[in-house]
């Protein structure tokens, strides 16, 4: 995952959409798909699927103790009734149900997650922990179960199709100041006019009113902003996603205490199985409904 703080700020801007459309489970009516309609939205393959055998020894744990947080929609949050919801929650629930594990989920603030693992109070932390060198020094990390690439958002009437340096030469590109996204633009989009903003609210408003031609940011918060009320249906994602880990990170992982290899084998095995079964793709489409090209 890239820049957790940035994502939290923009998710706050679109809170009405998050809680109305996701937390309350509002979806489009189900109907039969016509043969002429496109199939389900493709979901990126974020990790390599291992062969199903040999299965790990599931008897090494009686109850898998999982900790997450509840302040980071759409990944983990409370619904109107106080229930715990979110992408991370459903992924872990899916692993537990698929492997028929007895699981117990507790909630802590974000800064308490790694200490809870290190002190042995829980087995697993599932809260969008970055696969960073700093985290790898403290805990063991699973395969990357999601990544959020950097993308360009443009106004609907903007003719830009492919977000590449040549097509954006001379264009005004907004970006959050002091981020890997800004560094990437300065490195590869030097022929464009780069306009840094102090926060995402300023940047998205500049795009909405036409003060910039495109906004370069993390795909997930942009996705939610465009679907929320603050965008006023102004914008769309341009074709072209950037995944360079040097600038945008190595994705998010599920964590265990260092040396708990038997638990990590179970988690990685569970991720493979829910991906193979289609469960992962269904959850991904539920929370991240726009395709990343």
C-alpha positions in Angstrom: 0.0 0.0 0.0 1.2 3.5 -0.7 1.0 6.4 1.7 -1.6 5.3 4.3 -2.1 8.8 5.6 -3.0 10.1 2.2 -5.5 7.4 1.7 -7.1 8.1 5.1 -7.5 11.8 4.3 -9.2 11.2 1.0 -11.4 8.4 2.4 -12.6 10.9 5.0 -13.6 13.3 2.2 -15.8 10.5 0.7 -17.1 9.2 3.9 -20.8 9.6 2.9 -20.2 7.4 -0.1 -18.2 4.8 1.8 -20.8 4.4 4.5 -23.8 4.6 2.3 -22.6 2.4 -0.5 -20.2 0.0 1.2 -20.8 -0.1 4.9 -24.6 -0.5 4.4 -24.0 -3.0 1.6 -26.0 -1.1 -1.0 -25.4 -2.6 -4.4 -27.0 -2.5 -7.8 -30.0 -4.9 -8.3 -29.0 -8.3 -9.5 -30.2 -9.4 -12.9 -29.3 -11.9 -15.6 -26.4 -10.8 -17.7 -27.1 -10.4 -21.4 -24.7 -12.1 -23.7 -23.7 -8.8 -25.3 -22.7 -7.3 -21.9 -19.1 -7.4 -20.8 -18.1 -10.0 -18.2 -17.1 -9.2 -14.6 -14.5 -6.5 -14.0 -11.0 -8.1 -14.2 -9.1 -8.2 -10.9 -5.3 -7.9 -10.9 -3.3 -10.9 -9.8 -1.3 -9.4 -6.9 0.6 -12.6 -5.9 1.8 -15.9 -7.3 -0.6 -18.8 -6.6 1.2 -21.9 -5.3 0.1 -25.5 -5.9 -2.6 -26.5 -3.4 -0.5 -29.4 -2.0 0.9 -30.0 0.5 -1.5 -28.2 2.8 -0.1 -26.7 6.0 -0.8 -28.3 9.3 -4.0 -26.5 10.5 -3.9 -28.3 13.9 -1.1 -26.0 15.1 -3.6 -23.4 16.1 -6.8 -23.9 18.1 -8.1 -20.4 17.6 -6.5 -18.0 15.2 -6.4 -14.7 17.0 -6.6 -11.8 14.5 -6.3 -8.1 15.2 -7.4 -5.3 12.9 -8.5 -1.7 13.3 -11.8 0.1 12.6 -10.8 3.6 11.4 -9.8 3.1 7.8 -12.6 2.6 5.3 -13.0 0.8 3.0 -10.5 -1.6 4.6 -11.8 -1.8 8.1 -14.5 0.3 9.7 -17.8 0.2 11.7 -21.2 0.3 10.0 -24.2 2.1 11.4 -25.0 -0.7 13.7 -21.5 -0.9 15.1 -20.5 -4.0 13.2 -17.0 -4.5 11.9 -16.9 -4.3 8.1 -14.4 -3.8 5.3 -12.1 -5.5 2.7 -9.5 -6.7 5.3 -12.3 -8.1 7.5 -13.9 -10.1 4.7 -10.6 -11.4 3.4 -9.7 -12.8 6.8 -13.2 -14.1 7.3 -13.0 -15.9 4.0 -9.7 -17.5 4.9 -11.1 -18.7 8.2 -14.3 -20.1 6.6 -12.4 -21.7 3.6 -9.9 -23.5 5.9 -12.6 -24.2 8.6 -10.5 -22.4 11.2 -11.9 -21.1 14.5 -11.0 -17.4 14.4 -11.3 -14.5 16.8 -11.1 -10.9 15.6 -10.2 -8.1 18.0 -9.8 -4.4 17.3 -7.0 -2.0 18.2 -5.7 1.3 17.0 -3.2 1.1 14.1 -0.1 1.8 16.2 -0.9 -1.1 18.5 -1.1 -3.8 15.9 2.6 -4.7 15.6 3.2 -4.5 19.4 0.3 -6.9 19.8 2.0 -9.4 17.5 5.5 -8.9 19.0 4.2 -9.5 22.5 2.3 -12.6 21.4 -1.2 -11.4 22.3 -2.5 -12.2 18.8 -1.4 -14.5 15.9 -2.2 -12.3 12.9 -2.6 -8.6 12.1 -4.7 -7.8 9.1 -4.9 -4.1 8.7 -3.3 -3.0 5.4 0.3 -3.2 6.8 2.8 -2.0 4.1 5.3 -4.5 2.8 8.1 -2.1 3.8 11.6 -2.7 5.0 10.7 -1.1 8.3 7.8 -3.5 8.9 9.9 -6.5 7.7 12.4 -5.8 10.5 9.7 -6.2 13.1 7.3 -8.9 11.8 6.9 -11.5 9.1 4.7 -10.5 6.2 2.5 -12.5 3.8 2.3 -12.4 0.1 1.0 -9.0 -1.1 -2.8 -9.4 -1.0 -3.5 -6.1 -2.6 -1.6 -3.1 -4.2 -2.9 0.3 -5.1 -1.2 1.7 -8.2 -0.9 5.3 -9.1 -3.3 6.6 -11.7 -4.4 9.9 -13.4 -7.9 11.3 -12.9 -9.2 13.7 -15.6 -12.4 15.6 -16.2 -15.1 13.8 -18.2 -14.8 16.1 -21.2 -11.0 15.9 -21.3 -10.0 14.0 -24.5 -6.9 12.4 -22.8 -7.1 8.6 -23.2 -3.7 7.2 -22.4 -1.9 8.8 -19.4 1.6 8.6 -20.8 4.3 11.4 -20.8 3.8 12.2 -24.5 0.0 12.7 -24.3 0.4 14.8 -21.1 3.2 17.0 -22.3 2.4 20.7 -21.6 -0.6 19.7 -19.4 -1.1 20.9 -15.8 -0.7 17.9 -13.5 -1.8 18.0 -9.9 -0.1 15.9 -7.2 0.3 15.9 -3.5 3.5 17.6 -2.4 6.3 15.6 -0.9 5.1 12.2 -2.0 6.5 9.4 -4.2 3.8 10.4 -6.7 5.4 13.9 -7.0 8.9 12.4 -7.3 7.6 10.1 -10.1 6.1 13.0 -12.1 9.3 15.0 -11.8 11.3 12.0 -13.1 9.1 10.9 -16.0 6.7 13.8 -16.8 9.2 16.6 -17.0 7.5 18.1 -20.1 4.3 18.7 -18.1 3.6 21.5 -15.7 3.6 19.9 -12.2 1.5 21.6 -9.6 1.9 20.2 -6.0 -0.9 20.6 -3.5 -0.7 20.6 0.3 -3.6 18.2 0.7 -5.9 16.0 -1.3 -9.0 18.1 -0.8 -7.3 21.0 -2.5 -6.0 18.8 -5.3 -9.3 17.1 -6.1 -11.1 20.4 -6.0 -8.6 21.9 -8.4 -9.3 19.0 -10.8 -13.1 19.3 -10.4 -13.1 23.0 -11.3 -10.6 22.7 -14.1 -7.6 24.4 -12.6 -5.5 21.3 -13.5 -5.8 18.9 -16.4 -5.1 15.7 -14.5 -4.5 14.6 -10.9 -2.0 11.9 -10.2 -2.6 9.9 -7.0 -3.3 6.6 -5.4 -6.0 4.7 -7.3 -8.2 3.7 -4.3 -8.9 7.1 -2.8 -9.4 8.6 -6.3 -11.9 5.8 -7.0 -13.9 6.6 -3.9 -13.7 10.4 -4.4 -15.1 10.1 -7.9 -18.0 7.9 -6.7 -18.7 10.3 -3.8 -20.7 13.5 -3.6 -17.7 15.9 -3.5 -16.7 15.1 -7.1 -20.1 16.0 -8.5 -19.6 13.3 -11.1 -16.9 15.4 -12.7 -14.2 13.0 -13.5 -12.9 9.6 -14.7 -9.7 7.5 -14.5 -7.5 7.9 -17.6 -6.1 4.7 -19.1 -2.8 3.7 -17.6 -1.8 2.6 -14.1 1.7 2.8 -12.6 2.9 0.1 -10.3 6.6 1.0 -9.7 7.4 -0.2 -6.2 10.3 2.3 -5.7 7.7 5.1 -5.8 4.5 3.5 -4.8 5.4 0.7 -2.4 5.2 -3.1 -2.5 1.6 -3.5 -1.5 -0.1 -4.6 1.7 0.4 -7.8 3.7 -1.0 -9.8 6.6 1.5 -10.0 9.4 2.6 -12.5 12.0 5.2 -12.5 14.8 8.7 -13.2 13.5 9.4 -16.9 13.4 5.7 -18.0 13.4 6.3 -19.9 10.2 3.4 -22.3 10.8 0.9 -19.4 11.0 2.4 -17.7 7.9 2.0 -20.9 5.9 -1.7 -21.1 6.9 -2.2 -17.4 5.9 -0.5 -17.7 2.5 -2.2 -21.0 1.8 -5.6 -19.4 2.7 -4.9 -16.5 0.3 -4.2 -18.9 -2.5 -7.4 -20.8 -1.9 -9.8 -17.8 -1.7 -8.2 -16.5 -4.9 -8.7 -19.9 -6.7 -12.3 -20.2 -5.5 -13.3 -16.7 -6.8 -14.0 -15.4 -3.3 -11.2 -12.9 -3.3 -12.3 -11.5 -6.7 -15.9 -11.0 -5.5 -14.7 -9.1 -2.4 -12.3 -7.0 -4.4 -15.0 -6.0 -6.8 -17.4 -5.1 -4.0 -15.0 -2.6 -2.4 -13.0 -1.4 -5.5 -15.6 -1.3 -8.3 -13.7 0.7 -11.0 -11.3 -1.2 -13.3 -7.6 -0.3 -13.2 -6.2 -0.3 -16.7 
